[in-house]
Amino acid sequence: HRDLHSFPTRRSPIWFSDTTLMLQAYLGTTQDGHVSSQDITWQDHAPAAGDGWQWQHTGAEGSQVITALQHHLTARTTYTLDPDGIWGPTSILALQEWLRVTKDAYMGSVTVKELQKCLNNRAF
């Protein structure tokens, strides 16, 4: 596993694989840079999801890093998330609450840049 200091994530309006790698390191999950097996139903709610996000039409099983993030956010926000590993509007709202950005249930550039800032500052 990589140390969090070994790869600062680039500040970008898009959640690329380097953001995923840093989040995986922070949350202690497998570090592969992928947010796997996501339900394509919710893809429109994540316009800033870049490379490494795997969207499926059927049979989405969820991602280990998203499950860990859902647990993390449930412990730190007013949201009680189902830790199913699927990134959807309620998970996005919880992240936005935690990051103190406008809550709109869309993971756009403002949300992603604030997430990257928190990860880079080790303040997540």
Salt bridges, closest charged atoms under 4 A:
ASP18 OD2 - ARG10 NE 3.14
GLU97 OE1 - LYS103 NZ 3.54
